[in-house]
Amino acid sequence: MIHVLDLKFLGYDNTIASFLIDTGDGLALIETGPHSVMNNIEAEIKAVGYDIKDVKHVFITHIHLDHAGACWAFAQNNGATIYLHPFGKRHLANPEKLMNSARMIYQDKMDELWGEMHPIPEEQLHIVEDETEIKIGNTTFKAWHTPGHAVHHIAWQVGDVVFSGDVAGVRINQEVVMPPCPPPDINIEDWEKSIETLRKINPKKIYLTHFGEITDVNHHLDSLQKRLHAWANWIKPHWEAGKKPQEVTPAFQAYVKQDLLNHGVSEAGVKQYEAANPSWMSVAGLMRYWKKKKDE
């Protein structure tokens, strides 16, 4: 059974999820969320009848702090093994660069948003190659390397469902699908290939970290592709005109908000989307994408 844990990020419902599976050989957690929500993680695990101390296996889709920021605590407190993409290992073994980069962006909001991050001993970091299967107890986890949002991204398949991290986008309360496009790794062509990988798997359900279970998989992926290209094409002329991200951000935020409102999302829902996927970050990410594409 898959338990969807609502981590109540910044006090919002349905914004960041973790997923708990009893493998019969220790609990497995897919995604940890940031360290700032550790109390909420513990409460959610307890609410579904388990003890956080029994989490022995942690599968992360990628190393961004909203997905993996608390994995060090499970390694340190529980002796848990952390399963991740090969490109992520050095950042979790020594997270100083990762945290310094985040601190430059978030400044005095850093602790409130993300909390702490400490090194994980390398022997507890289990790197996983593409299409590798890991069997724990009665559960098999299959890794699918799915770049586009991040070069170190894995979608995890368990049976006929997939835990997609950010590669299948953000969709709050079963409403609009949004593509999270923060710097530095956004690559539209790689993302398209990863979406085709998800189609090839043909899962019955996709579990989104932002947020929860979706069953209209093909419609969802179609909508994601459409909006991914719309966002990139909206940004392109501004980049070509030589504008700075901060010059473009207010107009892009207004564009994203109006798109959500036009599709029936409430003002409160818009705030949930912004908590899960701050639209200002996609300006810098997509401008960087167009620059790298020109430089190729």
C-alpha positions as CSV (number, residue, x, y, z in Angstrom):
1,M,0.0,0.0,0.0
2,I,1.2,3.5,-0.9
3,H,0.6,6.2,1.7
4,V,0.7,9.8,0.5
5,L,2.1,12.0,3.2
6,D,1.2,15.7,3.1
7,L,4.2,17.6,4.5
8,K,2.2,20.9,4.9
9,F,5.1,22.9,3.5
10,L,4.8,26.6,4.7
11,G,1.5,25.6,6.2
12,Y,-0.1,24.8,2.8
13,D,-2.0,21.6,2.1
14,N,-1.2,19.5,-1.0
15,T,2.0,21.2,-1.9
16,I,4.9,18.8,-1.1
17,A,4.4,15.0,-0.7
18,S,6.4,12.1,0.4
19,F,5.3,8.5,-0.2
20,L,5.6,5.7,2.3
21,I,5.7,2.0,1.5
22,D,6.0,-0.9,3.9
23,T,8.3,-3.3,2.0
24,G,8.1,-6.1,4.7
25,D,11.8,-5.4,5.3
26,G,11.7,-1.9,6.7
27,L,9.8,1.2,5.5
28,A,10.7,2.9,2.3
29,L,10.2,6.6,1.8
30,I,10.1,8.1,-1.7
31,E,11.0,11.8,-1.4
32,T,11.7,13.4,2.0
33,G,10.8,17.0,1.4
34,P,12.9,19.7,3.1
35,H,14.4,19.3,6.5
36,S,12.2,22.2,7.6
37,V,9.2,19.9,7.7
38,M,10.7,17.0,9.6
39,N,8.1,17.4,12.4
40,N,5.4,17.1,9.8
41,I,7.0,14.0,8.2
42,E,7.1,12.3,11.6
43,A,3.5,13.2,12.3
44,E,2.3,12.0,8.9
45,I,4.1,8.7,9.3
46,K,2.6,8.2,12.8
47,A,-0.8,9.1,11.5
48,V,-0.8,6.1,9.0
49,G,0.3,3.7,11.8
50,Y,4.1,3.6,11.5
51,D,7.2,4.9,13.4
52,I,9.6,7.2,11.6
53,K,12.5,5.2,13.1
54,D,11.5,2.3,10.9
55,V,12.3,4.2,7.7
56,K,15.4,2.3,6.4
57,H,15.3,3.1,2.7
58,V,15.0,6.5,1.1
59,F,14.5,6.9,-2.6
60,I,14.9,10.5,-4.0
61,T,14.0,11.6,-7.5
62,H,16.7,14.4,-7.4
63,I,18.7,16.4,-5.0
64,H,16.7,19.7,-5.0
65,L,15.9,20.7,-1.4
66,D,12.1,20.4,-1.7
67,H,12.6,16.7,-2.6
68,A,15.7,15.5,-0.8
69,G,16.5,18.2,1.8
70,A,15.7,15.9,4.8
71,C,17.4,12.7,3.5
72,W,20.5,13.3,5.6
73,A,18.4,13.1,8.8
74,F,17.1,9.6,7.9
75,A,20.7,8.6,7.1
76,Q,22.0,10.0,10.4
77,N,19.1,9.0,12.7
78,N,18.0,5.8,11.2
79,G,21.0,4.5,9.4
80,A,18.9,4.6,6.2
81,T,20.3,3.9,2.8
82,I,19.7,6.8,0.3
83,Y,19.1,5.7,-3.3
84,L,19.9,8.4,-5.9
85,H,21.2,9.3,-9.4
86,P,25.0,9.0,-9.8
87,F,25.3,12.8,-10.5
88,G,23.7,13.6,-7.1
89,K,26.1,11.6,-4.9
90,R,28.9,14.2,-4.5
91,H,26.3,16.9,-3.5
92,L,24.8,14.8,-0.7
93,A,28.2,13.6,0.5
94,N,29.3,17.2,0.7
95,P,26.3,19.6,0.5
96,E,28.2,22.8,1.2
97,K,28.1,24.0,-2.4
98,L,24.4,23.0,-2.8
99,M,23.5,24.9,0.4
100,N,25.6,28.0,-0.4
101,S,24.0,28.2,-3.8
102,A,20.5,28.0,-2.2
103,R,21.5,30.6,0.4
104,M,22.5,33.0,-2.3
105,I,19.0,32.7,-3.8
106,Y,16.8,32.5,-0.6
107,Q,19.0,34.5,1.8
108,D,17.2,35.1,5.1
109,K,14.4,32.8,4.1
110,M,16.7,29.8,3.9
111,D,16.0,28.3,7.4
112,E,12.2,28.8,7.1
113,L,12.0,27.2,3.7
114,W,14.6,24.5,3.8
115,G,16.2,24.0,7.3
116,E,19.5,22.3,7.6
117,M,21.5,19.9,5.4
118,H,24.5,17.8,6.6
119,P,26.8,15.4,4.8
120,I,25.8,11.8,4.3
121,P,28.5,9.1,4.6
122,E,29.3,7.8,1.2
123,E,28.6,4.2,2.3
124,Q,25.0,5.1,2.8
125,L,24.6,6.7,-0.6
126,H,23.6,4.0,-3.1
127,I,23.9,5.3,-6.7
128,V,21.5,3.7,-9.2
129,E,22.0,3.4,-12.9
130,D,19.2,3.7,-15.5
131,E,16.7,0.9,-15.5
132,T,18.3,-0.8,-12.4
133,E,15.9,-2.7,-10.3
134,I,16.2,-2.8,-6.5
135,K,14.3,-5.4,-4.6
136,I,13.6,-4.7,-0.9
137,G,11.4,-7.1,0.9
138,N,8.3,-7.6,-1.2
139,T,8.8,-4.5,-3.3
140,T,10.8,-3.8,-6.4
141,F,11.9,-0.2,-7.3
142,K,13.0,0.4,-10.9
143,A,15.0,3.5,-11.7
144,W,14.3,5.5,-14.9
145,H,16.8,8.3,-15.5
146,T,14.7,11.2,-16.6
147,P,16.6,14.4,-17.2
148,G,15.1,17.7,-18.4
149,H,14.1,19.3,-15.1
150,A,17.5,18.2,-13.6
151,V,20.4,16.1,-14.9
152,H,20.3,14.0,-11.8
153,H,16.6,13.1,-12.0
154,I,15.1,9.6,-11.5
155,A,11.5,8.6,-11.8
156,W,10.9,5.5,-9.6
157,Q,8.6,2.8,-10.9
158,V,6.9,0.4,-8.4
159,G,4.7,-2.1,-10.2
160,D,2.3,-0.2,-12.4
161,V,2.8,3.2,-10.8
162,V,5.5,5.8,-11.2
163,F,6.8,8.4,-8.6
164,S,7.8,11.2,-11.0
165,G,9.5,13.9,-8.9
166,D,9.3,17.0,-11.1
167,V,9.6,15.4,-14.5
168,A,5.8,15.0,-14.8
169,G,5.3,18.5,-13.6
170,V,3.3,20.2,-10.8
171,R,-0.5,19.7,-10.4
172,I,-2.3,20.9,-7.3
173,N,-5.8,19.6,-6.4
174,Q,-6.1,17.8,-9.8
175,E,-6.1,21.2,-11.6
176,V,-3.6,22.7,-14.1
177,V,-0.2,21.0,-14.9
178,M,2.7,23.3,-14.6
179,P,6.4,22.7,-15.6
180,P,8.9,23.6,-12.9
181,C,11.8,25.2,-14.7
182,P,14.4,26.4,-12.2
183,P,18.1,26.8,-13.1
184,P,20.6,25.4,-13.9
185,D,19.6,22.2,-15.7
186,I,16.4,22.9,-17.8
187,N,16.7,21.2,-21.1
188,I,13.5,21.1,-23.2
189,E,14.8,18.4,-25.6
190,D,15.8,16.1,-22.7
191,W,12.5,16.7,-21.0
192,E,10.6,15.7,-24.1
193,K,12.6,12.4,-24.2
194,S,11.8,11.8,-20.5
195,I,8.1,12.4,-21.1
196,E,8.3,9.8,-23.8
197,T,10.0,7.4,-21.3
198,L,7.0,7.9,-19.0
199,R,4.7,7.2,-21.9
200,K,6.6,4.0,-22.7
201,I,6.3,2.8,-19.1
202,N,2.6,3.4,-19.4
203,P,1.8,3.6,-15.7
204,K,-1.7,3.2,-14.4
205,K,-1.0,6.1,-12.0
206,I,1.7,8.8,-11.5
207,Y,2.4,10.1,-8.1
208,L,3.5,13.7,-8.2
209,T,5.7,15.2,-5.4
210,H,3.7,18.4,-6.1
211,F,1.1,16.9,-5.5
212,G,-0.4,13.4,-5.2
213,E,-2.0,10.7,-7.4
214,I,-3.1,11.3,-10.9
215,T,-4.8,8.7,-13.2
216,D,-5.4,10.6,-16.5
217,V,-1.8,10.0,-17.4
218,N,-1.8,10.7,-21.2
219,H,-3.9,13.9,-20.8
220,H,-1.7,15.0,-18.0
221,L,1.5,14.5,-20.0
222,D,0.0,16.2,-23.1
223,S,-0.9,19.2,-21.0
224,L,2.6,19.3,-19.5
225,Q,4.3,19.3,-22.9
226,K,2.0,22.0,-24.2
227,R,2.7,24.3,-21.3
228,L,6.4,23.6,-21.2
229,H,6.7,24.8,-24.7
230,A,4.4,27.8,-24.1
231,W,6.5,28.9,-21.1
232,A,9.8,28.5,-23.1
233,N,8.4,30.4,-26.1
234,W,7.0,33.2,-23.8
235,I,10.5,33.7,-22.3
236,K,12.5,33.5,-25.6
237,P,11.8,37.0,-27.0
238,H,12.6,38.6,-23.7
239,W,15.9,36.7,-23.6
240,E,16.6,37.7,-27.2
241,A,16.0,41.3,-26.3
242,G,18.7,41.1,-23.7
243,K,16.5,41.6,-20.7
244,K,17.5,40.5,-17.2
245,P,15.5,37.9,-15.3
246,Q,14.4,40.5,-12.7
247,E,13.0,42.7,-15.5
248,V,10.9,39.9,-16.9
249,T,9.7,38.2,-13.6
250,P,6.7,40.4,-12.7
251,A,5.2,40.0,-16.2
252,F,5.8,36.3,-16.2
253,Q,4.3,35.9,-12.7
254,A,1.2,37.7,-13.9
255,Y,1.1,35.5,-17.0
256,V,1.2,32.3,-15.0
257,K,-1.3,33.6,-12.5
258,Q,-3.8,34.5,-15.2
259,D,-3.3,31.2,-16.8
260,L,-4.2,29.5,-13.5
261,L,-7.2,31.7,-12.9
262,N,-8.4,31.2,-16.5
263,H,-8.5,27.5,-15.8
264,G,-10.6,27.9,-12.7
265,V,-7.9,27.8,-10.0
266,S,-8.8,29.9,-7.0
267,E,-6.7,32.7,-5.5
268,A,-5.9,30.3,-2.7
269,G,-4.9,27.7,-5.2
270,V,-2.6,30.1,-7.0
271,K,-0.7,30.5,-3.7
272,Q,-0.4,26.8,-3.4
273,Y,1.1,26.6,-6.9
274,E,3.5,29.4,-6.1
275,A,4.6,27.6,-2.9
276,A,5.2,24.3,-4.8
277,N,6.6,25.9,-7.9
278,P,7.7,29.6,-7.6
279,S,7.1,31.0,-11.1
280,W,10.0,33.5,-10.7
281,M,12.5,30.7,-10.7
282,S,11.4,29.5,-14.1
283,V,12.4,32.9,-15.6
284,A,16.0,32.4,-14.7
285,G,15.9,28.7,-15.7
286,L,14.4,29.2,-19.1
287,M,16.6,32.2,-19.9
288,R,19.6,30.0,-19.0
289,Y,18.2,27.3,-21.3
290,W,18.0,29.6,-24.3
291,K,21.5,30.9,-23.7
292,K,22.9,27.4,-23.5
293,K,21.0,26.5,-26.7
294,K,22.5,29.4,-28.5
295,D,26.0,28.5,-27.3
296,E,25.8,24.9,-28.4
